[in-house]
Structure formats: structure tokens, C-alpha cells
């Protein structure tokens, strides 16, 4: 059940990041899900480093979307190279 919630939240976070960040995006729904999940992990780690979250505490929705936008920017830069 946890894996299903990761997939659904990854899809939502990734889709919102793609809507917020303009431009063409390579990849389909699988890339969007992976982008959202990685973005949430990046946001959790960054929040722990900055002191916003305790170790093991997940990031919130807004921070996860910001993390997904960062990951999307890196993905686009790597795809162009």
C-alpha cells in the first residue's frame, strides 16, 4: 500500500512541477513519477540539512514540489548535453 501512495504522490508532485516550470519536457508518465519521488527525497534531505525537518521526517507538499522543480531543471540540463 505504501508503494502505491509513493507512485500517486510522485505523479502529482511531478505533474505540478512540470506545470509550474515552463518548457518542453522529455519523457512520459514514468519520468514524471520518478521526478516527483526524487524531488520529494531531495526536499526532505535539504530540509533536514537546513533544520526544517527532523531526521526521518518527510517533506511537505510545497517543499516536495520545489524539490521536483530543482530535479526537473537538472534533468533538462542533462538531457540537452
Residue frames as qw, qx, qy, qz and C-alpha x, y, z in Angstrom:
[[0.000, 0.885, 0.466, 0.000, 0.00, 0.00, 0.00],
 [0.320, -0.766, 0.101, 0.548, 2.89, 2.37, 0.74],
 [0.400, -0.088, 0.591, 0.695, 4.35, 1.83, -2.74],
 [0.172, 0.654, 0.651, 0.344, 1.03, 2.81, -4.30],
 [0.166, -0.935, -0.233, 0.209, 0.91, 6.04, -2.29],
 [0.422, -0.508, 0.355, 0.661, 4.51, 6.82, -3.35],
 [0.343, 0.237, 0.675, 0.609, 3.53, 6.36, -7.00],
 [0.030, 0.818, 0.546, 0.177, 0.42, 8.51, -6.73],
 [0.274, -0.893, -0.053, 0.354, 2.11, 11.29, -4.77],
 [0.470, -0.300, 0.474, 0.681, 5.13, 11.13, -7.12],
 [0.287, 0.485, 0.652, 0.506, 2.82, 11.54, -10.10],
 [0.090, -0.922, -0.376, -0.012, 1.03, 14.52, -8.54],
 [0.406, -0.758, 0.145, 0.490, 4.25, 16.22, -7.42],
 [0.467, -0.096, 0.571, 0.668, 5.98, 15.62, -10.76],
 [0.222, 0.645, 0.612, 0.399, 2.98, 16.84, -12.75],
 [0.168, -0.950, -0.224, 0.141, 2.71, 20.01, -10.68],
 [0.463, -0.564, 0.318, 0.606, 6.44, 20.66, -11.10],
 [0.397, 0.188, 0.635, 0.635, 6.06, 20.30, -14.87],
 [0.070, 0.829, 0.516, 0.201, 3.09, 22.68, -14.88],
 [0.308, -0.892, -0.052, 0.325, 4.94, 25.30, -12.86],
 [0.367, -0.520, 0.487, 0.598, 8.18, 25.11, -14.86],
 [0.648, 0.658, 0.050, -0.380, 7.52, 26.11, -18.47],
 [0.125, 0.603, -0.717, -0.327, 9.12, 24.42, -21.46],
 [0.851, 0.164, -0.410, -0.285, 9.19, 21.08, -23.23],
 [0.533, -0.505, 0.642, -0.219, 9.91, 18.05, -21.10],
 [0.493, 0.285, -0.791, -0.223, 11.38, 14.83, -22.38],
 [0.046, 0.011, -0.945, 0.324, 9.80, 11.67, -21.01],
 [0.462, -0.391, -0.577, -0.549, 6.35, 10.43, -20.21],
 [0.664, -0.614, -0.102, -0.414, 4.36, 9.44, -17.16],
 [0.897, -0.215, -0.240, 0.302, 7.08, 7.17, -15.75],
 [0.466, 0.288, -0.178, 0.817, 9.61, 10.01, -15.85],
 [0.294, -0.619, -0.041, -0.727, 7.06, 12.28, -14.16],
 [0.834, -0.502, -0.190, -0.124, 6.55, 9.78, -11.32],
 [0.807, -0.055, -0.202, 0.552, 10.30, 9.28, -10.84],
 [0.214, 0.497, -0.061, 0.839, 10.84, 13.04, -10.96],
 [0.501, -0.654, -0.079, -0.562, 8.24, 13.59, -8.22],
 [0.895, -0.395, -0.180, 0.104, 9.60, 10.85, -5.96],
 [0.683, 0.111, -0.152, 0.706, 13.21, 12.03, -6.32],
 [0.000, 0.608, 0.014, 0.794, 12.07, 15.63, -5.79],
 [0.680, -0.650, -0.123, -0.315, 10.42, 14.65, -2.51],
 [0.878, -0.240, -0.145, 0.388, 13.60, 12.91, -1.35],
 [0.453, 0.360, -0.063, 0.813, 15.72, 15.92, -2.33],
 [0.277, -0.683, -0.066, -0.673, 13.35, 18.22, -0.46],
 [0.820, -0.546, -0.165, -0.043, 13.43, 16.02, 2.65],
 [0.792, -0.053, -0.121, 0.596, 17.21, 15.92, 2.65],
 [0.239, 0.483, 0.000, 0.842, 17.55, 19.67, 2.02],
 [0.482, -0.699, -0.141, -0.510, 15.01, 20.41, 4.74],
 [0.861, -0.438, -0.165, 0.199, 16.95, 18.27, 7.22],
 [0.635, 0.146, -0.074, 0.755, 20.22, 19.99, 6.33],
 [0.009, 0.527, 0.050, 0.849, 18.60, 23.42, 6.74],
 [0.030, -0.033, -0.723, 0.690, 16.93, 22.39, 10.01],
 [0.520, -0.087, -0.158, -0.835, 13.33, 22.50, 8.78],
 [0.894, -0.116, -0.281, -0.328, 12.74, 18.77, 9.33],
 [0.591, -0.535, 0.589, -0.132, 13.90, 16.19, 11.85],
 [0.071, 0.339, -0.899, -0.268, 15.76, 13.07, 10.63],
 [0.099, 0.216, 0.971, 0.026, 13.25, 10.65, 9.11],
 [0.287, 0.621, 0.451, -0.573, 10.56, 13.31, 8.74],
 [0.476, 0.419, 0.591, 0.499, 9.22, 13.62, 5.16],
 [0.065, -0.082, 0.109, 0.988, 8.95, 16.94, 3.38],
 [0.395, 0.529, 0.496, -0.564, 5.61, 18.63, 2.89],
 [0.619, 0.593, 0.500, 0.125, 3.86, 19.04, -0.44],
 [0.225, 0.971, -0.053, -0.065, 5.17, 22.52, -1.22],
 [0.304, -0.715, 0.598, 0.199, 8.77, 21.63, -0.41],
 [0.677, 0.053, 0.710, 0.185, 8.43, 18.42, -2.43],
 [0.549, 0.773, 0.310, 0.070, 7.22, 20.37, -5.46],
 [0.016, 0.941, -0.321, -0.110, 10.16, 22.77, -5.09],
 [0.520, -0.431, 0.712, 0.194, 12.50, 19.78, -4.92],
 [0.685, 0.378, 0.606, 0.147, 10.90, 18.31, -8.04],
 [0.363, 0.931, 0.032, -0.041, 11.38, 21.62, -9.87],
 [0.218, -0.780, 0.562, 0.171, 15.08, 21.53, -8.97],
 [0.610, -0.099, 0.766, 0.175, 15.36, 17.92, -10.15],
 [0.609, 0.673, 0.419, 0.017, 13.47, 18.80, -13.35],
 [0.167, 0.949, -0.231, -0.138, 15.91, 21.62, -14.07],
 [0.359, -0.546, 0.734, 0.182, 18.85, 19.26, -13.60],
 [0.671, 0.230, 0.702, 0.066, 17.15, 16.62, -15.77],
 [0.511, 0.838, 0.181, -0.061, 16.55, 19.13, -18.57],
 [0.013, -0.872, 0.461, 0.166, 20.18, 20.33, -18.41],
 [0.481, -0.317, 0.803, 0.154, 21.48, 16.75, -18.60],
 [0.668, 0.460, 0.585, -0.012, 19.11, 15.85, -21.44],
 [0.393, 0.908, -0.046, -0.136, 20.33, 18.79, -23.56],
 [0.196, -0.750, 0.604, 0.185, 24.02, 17.88, -23.08]]
